[in-house]
Amino acid sequence: MESISRISSLLETARDLTLEAARDASNARKAPTRPLPSAQLKKLLDSRSERDVLEGLRRVVTMSYRQPPSQTLPFFSHVIKNVASPSLAVKKLVYIYLLQHAEHEPDTALLSINTIQKSLTDQNPQLRALALRVMSGIRVPVISQIVSLGIKRGAGDMSPYVRRAAALAIPKCYRLDPNTEPQLLEYLSTLLGDKQYFVTGAAVAAFLEMCPDRLDLIHPHYRSLVRKLADMDEWGQLATLQLMMVYSRKCFPRRIRKVKKASTRSNANTNTKPTKPTKGFYDSESEAEEEEEEEEEHDFEDVVVLDPDLELLLKNCLCLLQSRNAAVVIAVARAYLYLGTLEYITLAIGPLVSLLRSAGDIQHIALYNIVQVCLTHPEPFVKYYTHFLVRSTDAPHIWRLKLELLTLIFPHAQARLQSLILAELSHFSHSGSLDTALVKESVRAIGRCSQSPATSPQTSARCLRLLLKHIGSADPHLVAESLEVIRHLIQRNPDAHRTTVVRLAKHLDAATSPQARASIIWLVGEFAGLDPENNIAADVLRILAKGFADEAEPAKLQIMLLAAKVYIHHLHANPPPSPTKHAEATESNTSLLDMPQEEGGFRDAHLENPAPIEPERKEPPHQIESIYSYILALTRYDTSYDLRDRARVYKSLLSSPSSTQLASLLLLAPKPVPHAPSPSETRKNYVLGSASLVIGDEGGVGGLRGYDDLPPWVKDGKEPDPSLRDEVSTSTYVSAYEVAKNMSASERLDAAAQVDNERQRMPETIASYRANGVGPADKPVQKEKTLDDWLAEDSGSEETETDEEDDDDDDEEESEYETESESGDENDRLVK
């Protein structure tokens, strides 16, 4: 019977455990979705069953994340009652609720401080760290001193988890009460020198948040922080790299040394001296010396000399390029870009490009940072060109940056690679089924490739031919964008593109886009006057004047401008007769008529009877003048205000010969050469890895809020003393425990055996020492002591101790007697 009852009880227990495990698994799998009434929740929180309290806390914490705090504040007192629960799961949920609602109920939250303080002495380090975290997270200024004492206890804790929690609590305590800064700085300095890398990363993060300008606290810990960099967690690595960027700029000067170039060194090795220019007879010695100095400066190049401590930082960062965190890789690249040399930057380019295999959001940020590095150092990116080719699945913000990278590396690539990039860009510019934005961006990319100063003339001509093929396209957007880029190319070198302007004028009838027609008309008017013998501007104007009324407003504006330019050229070629010559001719005729008659004679017959004056014949106006007047008449009745106003300005300028020169300065002045910079040139001043680099101009003039630019390099001679970075040992004596802790078991056994051998050889060494006559001969050889010898020594020591005690008693009695006699003598003197 007992066995049956025992089996049944075991089955019941197993059934309860199974049901409890299934319930816990279901709760872990999905959070409670159906809300319970307030009374039932309070009943669960006040229950004595740990299971019910845990269920109630889960539901209340879930409500606090989904609803405003006002809905969960009624449960504050019921939740705080469970802060003293021995269950770790219950304490965690109570602490989470307390962190969210302590500001709304500060008086009630103070009731739990004593219980949280008791948890600081708990045996579980995880619970001690959690208690310190919660106590610093309760934003009630009254407990700032209590939090400071908790941080002091946590900074000296044996567990690194607790010390890490103490480091993270330092900035929270400082925000509660800034008057605790001296105490917190002392704790922070201790934690910065902690031997555990797990703690130093959190200490550096607290330092950056609390006192980023106190670099004097970093000097003694600089080298240890750099060595621990590889072992820190990812967030500690980011904080340490950010600190080292500022520290290196303010403590290590940028030293530059001049070194001979490689070509000069090779000439020196082959004993071939460069030929010096011969000095003329009339050349002064100062000019010759200046030429020699310029040649010497040309033979030398500047090389950056790194400080040993800075080089230690850059070498220890090398292993972080293999980090799984993209932010760490970008932070190392930032350190190499702003602190290192070109060799270090080249090492970081491969890991940066490897980030393009990540998710879309990381790939987007990585591309911005790659473009930022490529703007200053494009050559190392050439071999990674396959990663920048546009794919069909790329989003618009991705392929824009990829096209920009292709244009940046284009001038530094080989001829074969340049042809491949141009073929890629031409493919996307021809494809009509693609996005219109991609077509426009591809055409602009071809223009940037041809406008680069490092591009050869042959490559620029090829880019121009690719763009000219788009003029006959049916896509108006493609034609307009291509003509815009062609206009920029022609303006860079007008003399080399005279035939190109004629070719564009022939395609004027095929162009249907208003912007495209306006671009062609502007090019004809601007550069047709370069060759007066083959000037086609007047013929183009004559053709355009026939269909002026049917043109769009942009084309009408350019036709009006073309007519004014053609008319100015006509005035320069055929200047009107000056009014001064006509006045001189009339004056000469009147002087002949008014001559007095000579005495004794009479006037000339043809003077007395002059021939009748024939009226002047007006010559028909020139064709250019007629076309110009015709266009002015058409624009007078146009519906565009802008067109009418411009026509009125041109008419007033060209009506009088005195203002013709002013019109020439306005209309025929040379235009500045347009430059199409890379789209990311406006973000070039932002620091690599910052959020302002990704946001761009949308973040404001100075970047996003909280953005800090890199400090300038400290000047040579004003840097702090390098001896401040020497590691000072805390104690000169190293205990045997510290030595043995770093030894393996085999090393310990070997050391013990070596000590035994030395003890056995000790008598032999002493005897040989004396036999050689070096040591004192009268000193007896030390023998091993027996038990009787040890007992005899103990008894002798006891007797000597008793004798010494007796002597001490006698001395005390004598001293007392002397004092009494002295006091008696004084009494005798007083009586006398």
C-alpha positions, 0 to 999 in steps of 0.5 A, a space after each residue: 500500500 505504501 508503494 502504491 501511495 508513493 507512486 501515485 504521489 510521484 505521478 501527481 508531482 510529475 503532473 504538476 511539474 509538467 503543467 508548470 513547465 508547459 505554462 512557463 514555456 507558453 509564457 516565454 513563447 508569447 507574451 500575455 495579450 488579453 488584459 486582466 482587470 485591475 483588481 485581478 492584477 493587484 490580487 496577483 501582485 499581492 499573492 504569496 505564490 511566486 508564480 502568481 507574482 511573476 505572472 502579475 509582474 509580466 502583465 504589468 511590465 507589458 502594459 507599461 511598454 504598450 500604454 502610457 505610464 498613467 495606466 500602470 501607476 496604480 500598481 506602483 505600491 503593489 509592485 514595490 512590495 515585491 522588491 525584497 523577494 528572493 527570486 531573481 526573476 521577480 527582482 528583475 521585473 520589479 527593477 524594470 518597473 521601478 526605473 520607468 515609474 520612479 520619477 512619477 512617484 519619487 516618495 514611494 520609490 525612496 521606500 525601496 532604497 534600503 532594500 536595494 542597498 542591501 542587495 549591494 552586499 548580496 553574494 550573487 554578483 549579477 544581483 549586485 550589479 543589477 542593484 547598482 544599475 537600478 539605484 543609479 537609474 532612479 532619477 531622484 536627486 535626493 539619493 545622489 550621495 547614496 548612489 555615490 557611496 554605492 559606486 564607491 563600493 562597486 568600484 572596489 568589488 571583486 567581480 568585474 560585472 559589478 565594477 562595469 556597472 559602477 562605471 556606467 553609473 558614474 555619468 548617471 550620478 553626475 546628471 543627478 547632482 553635478 556637485 559629486 564630480 570630485 568624488 566621481 572623478 576619483 572613482 573614474 580614475 581608478 576604473 580607467 586603470 582596471 586590469 579587466 578589459 571588460 571594465 575599462 571599456 565602460 569606464 571610457 564611455 563614462 569618461 566621454 560622457 562626463 568629462 571628455 576634456 580631462 585628458 590628464 586622467 588618460 595620460 597614465 592609462 594610455 598604453 594600457 587602454 591601447 593594449 586592451 583595445 583588441 579584447 574589449 567588447 564592441 561598444 567599448 572599442 567604439 568609445 576607446 577609438 573615439 577617445 583616442 582620436 581626440 587624444 592623438 590630435 591634442 597630444 601628438 604633433 604632426 611632424 613632417 620630414 623631407 626625404 629624397 624621392 626614389 628616382 633621385 636615390 636611384 640616380 645617386 646609386 648609379 653615380 649619374 649626376 643630374 645636369 645643371 643648367 648653365 648660368 648665363 653671363 648676365 645672370 646674377 648669382 641670386 637667380 642661380 641660387 634660387 634655381 638650385 634651391 627650387 631643383 633641390 625642393 623638387 627632388 625632395 618629398 614630405 614624409 610624415 613621421 609618426 610618434 611611437 605612442 601613436 604608431 602603437 595605437 595604429 598597430 593595435 587597431 589593425 586586428 579590429 578591421 576583422 570585426 563583425 561590427 561595421 561601426 568598429 571597421 569604420 571607426 578604425 578606418 577613420 583613425 587611419 584616415 585622420 591619424 595615419 599615413 597612406 600605408 595604413 589607409 590602404 590596409 583599411 580599404 579592403 575591410 571597408 569594401 567588404 561591408 557592401 556584402 551586408 544588409 541594405 541599411 549597412 551597405 548604404 552607410 558604408 557607401 557614404 564612408 567609402 565615397 568620403 575616403 575615395 574623394 581624397 585617396 581614389 587610387 587604392 579603390 581601383 582594384 575593387 571596381 567590380 563591387 561598384 557595378 550597378 545591379 538590377 536589385 539596387 535601390 536608387 540611393 545605392 546605385 547613385 553612390 555606386 555611379 559616383 564611385 565609378 566616376 571617382 576612380 575613372 581617371 586613375 584606372 587603366 585604359 581597359 578599365 576605363 572602357 569597361 566603365 564607359 560601356 557600363 554607363 552607356 548601357 544605362 543611359 541607352 536603356 529606355 525601360 529603366 528609371 528616368 533618374 538612372 538615365 539622367 544620372 548615367 549621362 551626368 556620370 559620363 560628363 564627370 568622367 570626361 571633365 576630370 583633369 586627369 582624363 586624357 583628351 582621347 578619353 574625353 573625345 570618346 565621352 563626347 561621341 557617346 553623348 552625341 549619339 543621344 541627340 537623335 533619341 526619342 526620349 526627351 529627358 535623355 536628349 536634354 540631359 545629354 545636351 546639358 553635359 555637351 554644353 559644359 564640355 564645349 565651354 571647357 575648350 570652344 576652339 576644339 569643338 567648332 564642328 560640334 556646334 555645326 553638327 548640333 545645329 543640323 539636329 535642331 529640327 529633330 530636337 523636340 524638347 524645349 530644354 534641348 532646343 534652348 541648349 542648342 540655340 544658346 551654343 550657336 549664339 555663344 560659339 558661332 562667332 568664333 569663326 566669322 567666315 563660317 558663322 551660321 548664326 544668322 542662317 539659324 536665326 532666319 530659320 527659327 524666326 519663321 516658327 517663332 510663334 510656335 516655340 516654347 518659352 525657353 526656346 523663345 528666350 534663347 532665340 531673342 538672345 541669339 537675335 541680339 548677339 547676331 545684331 551686335 556682330 553685324 554692327 561691329 562688322 558694318 559700323 554706321 557712318 559717323 555724324 561728324 563727317 556728314 556735318 563737315 561736308 555740309 559746312 564746306 558747301 555752305 562756305 562756298 555759297 557764302 564767298 564774297 564777290 571779287 572786285 572787278 569781276 563776277 561769280 562763277 556761272 555754276 555757282 550763280 545757278 546751282 543744280 537742284 539738290 536731289 533727295 537722298 536715296 534710303 538704302 534698304 535695311 540689311 537682312 539681319 536688321 530686318 530679322 532683328 526688327 521682326 523678332 522684336 515686333 513678335 516679342 512685343 505681343 507675346 504673353 510672357 512677361 519675361 520675354 517682353 521685358 528682355 526684348 525691351 532691354 535689348 532694344 534700348 541697348 542696341 538703339 543708340 551707338 553709344 550703348 553698343 559697347 555696353 551691350 557687347 560687354 553684357 552679351 558677348 562677355 566670356 562665360 566661366 567654365 562650368 564645373 560639375 563636382 561630385 555630388 558628395 563634395 558638399 559633405 567632404 568636411 564632415 568626419 568619417 563615420 558620423 551621422 552628419 555625413 549620411 544626412 548631409 545638408 539636411 542636418 543643418 549648416 554645422 551638422 546634426 545636433 551634437 556633432 563635433 569636428 576633429 580638433 586641430 593637431 597640436 603644434 610641435 613643442 606644445 604637446 604634453 610630456 611623453 613621460 606622463 604616459 609611462 606606466 607607474 606600477 602600484 607596488 614595487 613588491 610582487 607577491 608570490 601569489 601573483 607570480 604563481 598565478 601566471 605560471 602553469 602547473 608544469 612550471 610550478 613543479 619545475 620551480 619546486 624541484 629546482 628549490 629542492 636541488 639548491 637546498 641539497 647543494 647548499 653545504 657543498 657550495 659553502 665548503 668549496 667557498 671556504 676552501 678557496 679562501 674567500 669566506 671566513 674560515 672560523 665559521 662552523 659548517 651549519 648542520 641540520 637541527 634535530 628535534 632535541 636541538 629545537 626543544 633546547 632552543 625553545 627552553 632557552 628562549 623562554 628563560 631569556 624572556 623571563 630574565 628580560 621581564 625581571 630586568 624590566 620590573 627592576 627598571 620600573 621600580 628604580 624609575 618609581 623610586 627616583 620619581 619619589 625621591 625627586 618629589 621628596 626633594 621638592 617638598 623639602 625645598 617648599 618647607 624650607 
